Amino acid sequence: MGAMIRFGTDGWRARRDGEFTEENVVRVADAAASLWAQSHPGAIVYVGYDTRPGADEFARLAARVIAGHGLVVKLSDRYTPTPALSWTISHDARSCGGLMITGSHHPADYLGVKFRVADGGAGSTEFVSEVERAVGPEPTDLRGPIDIVDFTTPYLDALVSLVDGDAIANAHLHIVYDPMYGAARGYLPAVLGALGVEVDEIHGESDEDMEDMRPEPIEPWVDDCEQAVVEAGACCGLINDGDADRVGAVDEKGRFVNAHKLFSLILGHLVRNRGMSGRVVLGLASSLLTRRVARALGCRYVVKPVGFKYIYMEMLKGGVLIGGEETGGFGIPSHFPERDGLLMALLLCELMAKSGKTLAELVEELEDALGSTSYARRDLRLQYEDIEALRTMLPGINPRSVAGREPVRVSHMDGLRLEFEDESWLLLRPSGTETLVRVYAEAQTVEMRDELLDAGTDMAHLKFD
């Protein structure tokens, strides 16, 4: 009997030298296919894969299993970004969903399976739970014929049409692009080149160093990009994670610009320069800055638990302009209701082109208008049983004082979030995908922030004042 397979917020992942085996990929693909075949018999399913070793063969195997259920399966003819898969599904009325073999932003020794439903989104919590329950104890022998197709090129062509090409071309931008060895390598530089941008790509080829990099667009993994921007005299650096649904950036001075600032800039651009409107959906761990900019723009915002699936479910209600999470995954539902790191990179280029300002100048302008705070996250690796004990206790915790401060608001929406009179806050939550407890804090100064982080760390170890 096969091992128990548990899904995270966006599918299933495991170590390549551990549980990510052919047998388990077959079991997962079979589970999804059985549900699709029941609800959409004979529909089209798209399958993609990233650049990690073996991803192409696992994708081919999964595709053949899905085809064995009588579904029409179209496998990508090359590595492709996850947003390309989502866009393709959302633009094909005959498609009921898709499957992506990707390690995403996780360390290089991991691979995983992401699902997409008919609108290109990751689907509801119920859908993911249904797939998990449908995973059988043994791999099926079902196999079927598949088609090999190019759905990356139409997606890239569509990206070009979504931004003001003349404005970008006239700005004569010079950027450094870091795909972190991932699935957008070569593709975003081609799009930017078509728009008249000079691009220096780093980490764009298969290399033994890729095993040492975690393809997540946050520090310290963006150090090479920071250095390359300064050396090239570029106007910024743009970064995507391993499957390109997240975005990161470095300003012209070689300083990392966090996801909260990028989201705030993109939101302002959509409203002020593009005349768009609608609700804004934020993750519980989002910065005060994102809330302030939404209020300043007259946009109503909604806060959801950590995980894009909750943002996706809010998007289904309609009237949403943009949704974003603290990890750099932003989605515009008029495009499709999922994250697209390539589109966000292009929108940042469009913003710089239209404003005539550098990324550093845009961030400075933002902070001058709305204030500057210090934000940080700590990841605490604990024993599984300690994390489960904390998970059980958190709903009942309502501390009177934390780091010498009295909370004015307490939320148990996702873990424990405490807000204080000066708007500073602390969030403590066990990860849903890793044996970690994440502690977030934001305050007016680094010192105040670190006091809150220290207090949250003690609470994670079940030490209370």
C-alpha positions in Angstrom: 0.0 0.0 0.0 1.3 3.4 -1.0 2.2 6.1 1.5 -0.4 8.6 2.7 -0.3 11.7 0.4 -1.2 15.1 2.0 -1.7 18.2 0.0 -0.7 21.7 0.9 -2.3 25.0 -0.1 -1.5 24.5 -3.8 -1.1 20.8 -4.4 1.4 18.2 -3.4 5.2 18.3 -3.2 7.9 16.0 -1.9 11.6 15.4 -2.1 12.9 13.9 -5.4 14.9 11.4 -3.5 12.0 10.6 -1.2 8.3 10.3 -1.8 8.2 12.1 -5.2 8.2 8.8 -7.1 6.6 7.6 -10.4 4.1 5.5 -8.3 3.0 8.5 -6.3 2.7 10.8 -9.3 0.5 8.2 -10.9 -1.7 8.0 -7.8 -2.1 11.8 -7.7 -2.7 12.2 -11.4 -5.2 9.3 -11.3 -7.1 11.0 -8.4 -7.5 14.3 -10.3 -8.4 12.6 -13.5 -11.1 10.5 -12.0 -12.8 13.7 -10.7 -12.4 15.5 -14.0 -13.7 12.5 -15.9 -16.8 12.4 -13.7 -17.6 16.1 -13.9 -16.4 16.8 -17.4 -16.2 13.6 -19.5 -14.1 14.0 -22.6 -12.9 17.5 -21.7 -9.4 18.9 -22.4 -6.7 18.8 -19.7 -3.4 20.7 -20.1 -0.2 19.5 -18.5 3.0 21.6 -18.1 6.3 21.2 -16.3 9.2 23.4 -15.1 13.0 23.1 -15.6 13.9 20.8 -12.8 15.6 17.5 -13.6 13.0 14.8 -14.4 10.0 17.2 -14.5 9.4 16.5 -18.2 9.2 12.8 -17.7 7.0 13.0 -14.7 4.7 15.3 -16.7 4.5 12.9 -19.6 3.7 10.1 -17.2 0.9 12.1 -15.5 -0.5 13.1 -18.9 -0.8 9.5 -20.0 -2.5 8.6 -16.8 -5.1 11.4 -17.2 -5.6 10.4 -20.8 -6.4 6.9 -19.6 -9.6 8.3 -18.1 -10.9 9.3 -21.6 -9.9 12.9 -21.2 -8.1 14.8 -24.1 -4.7 15.6 -22.8 -2.4 18.3 -24.2 1.2 18.2 -22.9 3.5 21.2 -23.3 6.2 20.7 -25.9 8.8 22.4 -23.5 9.2 23.7 -20.0 6.6 26.4 -19.3 5.7 28.9 -16.6 2.7 28.0 -14.4 0.9 31.2 -15.5 1.1 30.0 -19.1 -0.8 26.9 -18.1 -3.4 29.0 -16.2 -3.8 31.4 -19.1 -4.2 28.6 -21.6 -6.9 26.8 -19.5 -8.8 30.0 -18.9 -8.9 30.8 -22.6 -10.1 27.3 -23.7 -13.8 26.7 -23.0 -13.3 23.0 -23.7 -10.8 22.7 -20.8 -11.7 21.5 -17.3 -8.3 22.1 -15.8 -4.7 21.2 -15.8 -1.7 19.9 -13.9 1.8 21.3 -13.5 4.9 19.4 -12.4 7.0 22.0 -10.6 9.1 22.6 -7.6 7.9 26.2 -7.6 9.8 28.2 -5.0 10.9 25.2 -2.9 14.5 24.0 -2.7 16.0 22.3 -5.7 15.6 18.7 -4.3 11.8 19.0 -4.4 9.2 18.5 -7.0 5.5 18.8 -6.8 2.1 18.7 -8.5 0.0 21.9 -8.8 -3.6 21.7 -10.0 -5.6 24.3 -12.0 -9.3 24.3 -12.6 -11.4 25.5 -15.6 -10.9 29.2 -14.9 -7.1 28.8 -14.6 -7.2 29.2 -10.8 -6.0 26.7 -8.2 -9.6 25.8 -7.2 -11.4 25.8 -3.9 -10.3 24.2 -0.7 -13.0 21.6 -1.3 -11.6 20.7 -4.7 -8.1 20.1 -3.3 -9.6 18.1 -0.5 -11.6 16.0 -3.0 -8.5 15.2 -4.9 -6.6 14.2 -1.8 -9.5 11.9 -0.7 -9.5 10.3 -4.1 -5.9 9.3 -4.1 -5.9 5.5 -4.2 -3.5 3.2 -2.2 -2.0 1.8 -5.4 -1.0 3.2 -8.8 -3.3 2.6 -11.7 -2.3 0.9 -14.9 -4.5 3.2 -17.0 -2.7 5.0 -19.8 -3.9 6.9 -22.8 -2.6 8.8 -25.9 -1.6 12.5 -25.5 -1.0 15.4 -27.8 2.2 17.5 -27.6 1.4 21.2 -28.1 2.9 24.7 -27.8 0.8 26.7 -25.4 3.7 28.9 -24.2 4.0 31.0 -27.4 0.3 32.2 -27.4 0.6 33.1 -23.8 3.8 35.2 -24.4 2.1 36.9 -27.3 -0.8 37.8 -25.1 1.5 39.3 -22.5 2.9 41.8 -25.1 -0.6 43.0 -25.8 -1.4 43.6 -22.2 1.0 46.5 -21.6 1.7 49.8 -23.4 4.5 48.8 -25.7 5.1 52.3 -27.1 5.6 53.8 -23.6 7.9 51.0 -22.6 9.9 51.2 -25.8 10.3 55.0 -25.6 11.6 54.7 -22.0 14.7 52.8 -23.2 14.8 50.7 -20.0 17.8 48.5 -19.1 17.1 45.7 -16.6 18.7 42.6 -15.1 16.4 39.6 -15.1 16.8 36.6 -12.8 14.6 33.6 -13.5 16.4 31.7 -10.7 17.0 28.9 -13.2 13.3 28.5 -13.4 10.5 28.1 -16.0 10.5 31.8 -17.2 14.1 31.8 -18.3 14.5 33.0 -21.9 10.8 33.8 -22.1 10.5 37.0 -20.2 13.7 38.4 -21.8 12.1 37.6 -25.2 8.9 39.5 -24.3 10.9 42.4 -22.9 13.1 42.5 -25.9 10.1 42.6 -28.2 9.0 45.7 -26.2 12.4 47.4 -26.7 13.9 46.7 -23.3 17.6 45.9 -23.0 17.8 42.8 -20.8 20.8 41.1 -19.1 19.6 37.6 -17.9 21.4 35.8 -15.1 20.8 32.2 -13.9 19.2 31.6 -17.3 20.8 28.3 -18.2 21.0 24.8 -16.6 23.9 24.9 -14.2 25.2 22.8 -11.3 24.8 25.9 -9.2 21.0 25.7 -9.5 21.1 22.9 -6.9 22.4 25.4 -4.4 19.8 28.1 -5.0 16.3 28.2 -3.5 14.3 29.8 -6.4 12.3 32.2 -4.1 12.5 35.9 -4.9 13.5 37.0 -1.4 16.7 37.7 0.4 19.3 36.1 0.5 18.5 34.4 -2.8 18.5 37.7 -4.7 22.0 38.6 -3.8 23.4 37.9 -7.3 20.7 40.0 -8.9 21.5 42.9 -6.5 25.2 42.7 -7.5 24.4 42.4 -11.3 22.1 45.5 -11.3 24.9 47.6 -9.8 27.6 46.2 -12.1 25.4 46.7 -15.2 24.1 50.1 -14.2 20.6 48.8 -14.9 17.4 50.6 -13.9 16.3 47.6 -11.8 16.4 43.9 -11.4 13.3 41.7 -11.9 13.0 38.2 -10.5 10.7 35.3 -10.8 10.5 32.2 -8.7 10.9 28.6 -10.1 7.6 28.4 -11.9 7.2 32.2 -12.3 3.9 32.9 -10.4 5.8 35.1 -8.0 7.7 38.3 -8.6 10.6 40.1 -6.8 12.6 43.2 -7.6 15.8 45.1 -6.9 16.1 48.9 -7.4 18.9 50.6 -9.3 21.0 50.9 -6.2 21.0 47.2 -5.7 18.5 47.1 -2.9 15.9 44.5 -2.6 12.3 45.8 -2.8 9.9 43.6 -0.8 6.6 42.2 -2.1 4.5 44.6 -0.1 6.1 47.6 -1.8 5.8 46.0 -5.2 2.1 45.2 -4.6 1.4 48.8 -3.5 3.2 50.2 -6.6 1.3 47.9 -9.0 -2.1 48.7 -7.3 -1.4 52.4 -7.6 -0.5 52.0 -11.2 -3.6 50.0 -12.0 -5.8 52.7 -10.4 -4.1 55.9 -11.3 -2.5 55.2 -14.7 -4.9 52.6 -16.0 -8.2 53.8 -14.5 -9.1 50.4 -13.1 -11.2 49.9 -9.9 -12.5 47.2 -7.7 -11.9 45.5 -4.3 -8.4 44.5 -3.1 -7.8 41.1 -1.5 -4.9 40.9 0.9 -3.4 38.0 2.9 -3.4 38.2 6.7 0.4 38.6 6.7 0.4 41.6 4.3 2.0 44.8 5.4 0.3 47.9 6.7 1.5 49.6 3.6 -0.7 47.6 1.3 -3.8 48.5 3.5 -2.8 52.1 3.5 -2.4 52.4 -0.2 -5.8 50.7 -0.8 -7.5 53.2 1.5 -5.7 56.1 -0.1 -6.9 55.0 -3.6 -10.4 54.6 -2.4 -10.4 50.8 -2.8 -12.2 48.6 -0.3 -10.0 45.8 0.9 -10.7 42.3 2.3 -8.2 40.3 4.4 -8.0 36.6 4.0 -6.0 33.7 5.6 -2.5 33.0 4.3 -2.6 31.1 1.0 -3.6 32.2 -2.4 -6.5 29.8 -2.5 -8.4 32.0 -0.1 -7.7 35.0 -2.4 -8.9 33.0 -5.3 -12.2 32.1 -3.6 -12.8 35.8 -2.9 -12.1 36.6 -6.6 -14.9 34.3 -7.6 -17.4 36.6 -5.9 -16.6 39.3 -8.5 -15.6 42.9 -8.3 -12.0 42.2 -7.4 -9.2 44.4 -9.0 -6.2 42.5 -7.6 -5.2 40.1 -4.9 -1.8 39.5 -3.4 0.1 37.6 -0.7 3.2 38.5 1.2 5.4 36.1 -0.7 5.1 38.0 -4.0 2.2 36.2 -5.7 -0.2 38.7 -7.2 -3.2 38.0 -9.4 -5.5 40.2 -11.5 -8.8 38.3 -12.1 -9.6 40.1 -15.3 -6.5 38.3 -16.7 -7.2 35.1 -14.9 -7.8 34.4 -11.2 -4.3 33.3 -10.3 -0.8 34.7 -9.8 1.3 35.8 -12.8 4.8 36.8 -12.0 5.6 37.7 -15.6 2.7 40.1 -16.0 3.6 41.8 -12.8 7.2 42.3 -14.0 5.8 43.9 -17.2 3.5 46.1 -15.2 6.5 47.4 -13.2 8.3 48.2 -16.4 5.2 50.0 -17.7 4.9 52.0 -14.4 8.6 53.1 -14.6 8.1 54.0 -18.3 4.9 56.0 -17.8 6.1 57.8 -14.6 9.6 58.5 -15.9 10.8 57.5 -12.4 13.2 54.8 -11.2 12.1 52.0 -8.9 13.9 53.6 -6.0 12.2 56.9 -6.7 8.8 55.2 -6.8 9.4 53.5 -3.5 10.6 56.7 -1.9 7.5 58.5 -3.2 5.3 55.8 -1.8 6.8 55.8 1.6 6.8 59.6 1.8 3.1 59.6 1.2 2.1 56.6 3.3 4.8 56.2 5.9 7.6 53.6 6.4 7.5 50.6 8.7 9.8 47.7 9.4 8.4 44.2 8.5 10.0 40.8 9.0 9.3 37.1 9.2 11.0 34.3 11.1 10.6 30.7 10.2 11.0 28.4 13.2 11.7 24.7 12.5 10.1 22.7 15.3 9.2 19.1 16.0 5.9 18.0 14.4 4.3 17.2 17.8 5.3 20.7 19.1 3.7 22.4 16.1 0.5 20.4 16.5 0.4 21.2 20.2 0.7 24.9 19.3 -1.9 24.6 16.6 -4.3 23.2 19.1 -3.6 25.9 21.7 -3.7 29.0 19.5 -7.5 29.4 19.1 -7.7 29.8 22.9 -4.8 32.2 23.4 -5.8 35.8 24.1 -2.8 37.5 25.8 -3.2 40.6 27.9 0.3 41.8 27.2 3.0 41.1 24.6 6.4 42.7 24.7 5.0 45.2 27.2 2.1 46.1 24.9 -1.6 45.6 25.3 -3.3 44.2 22.1 -6.3 46.2 21.0 -7.4 43.6 18.4 -7.0 39.8 18.4 -7.7 37.5 15.4 -7.7 33.7 15.3 -8.5 33.7 11.5 -5.2 31.9 10.8 -3.1 31.3 13.8 -2.9 34.2 16.2 -2.7 37.9 15.0 -2.3 40.7 17.6 -2.6 44.3 16.7 -1.6 47.2 18.9 -2.6 50.8 19.4 0.1 52.2 17.0 -0.9 49.7 14.3 2.1 47.5 14.9 1.2 43.8 14.9 2.4 40.3 15.5 1.2 37.1 13.7 2.0 33.6 14.8 0.9 30.7 12.6 2.0 27.1 12.0 2.7 26.5 8.3 0.3 24.4 6.3 2.9 22.9 4.1 6.1 22.6 6.2 7.2 21.7 9.7 7.6 25.3 10.5 6.0 28.0 12.7 6.1 31.4 11.0 6.3 34.5 13.1 5.6 37.9 11.4 5.8 41.3 12.9 5.6 44.9 11.7 6.3 48.1 13.7 7.5 51.7 13.3 11.1 50.8 14.0 13.4 47.8 13.7 13.9 47.6 17.4 10.1 47.5 18.1 9.6 44.9 15.4 12.3 42.7 16.8 10.8 42.9 20.3 7.6 41.6 18.8 9.4 38.9 16.9 11.2 37.7 20.0 7.9 37.6 21.9 6.3 35.6 19.1 9.3 33.2 19.1 8.8 32.6 22.8 5.1 31.9 22.2 5.9 29.5 19.4 8.0 27.6 22.0 5.0 27.7 24.3 6.6 30.3 26.6 4.1 32.9 27.7 4.5 36.0 30.0 
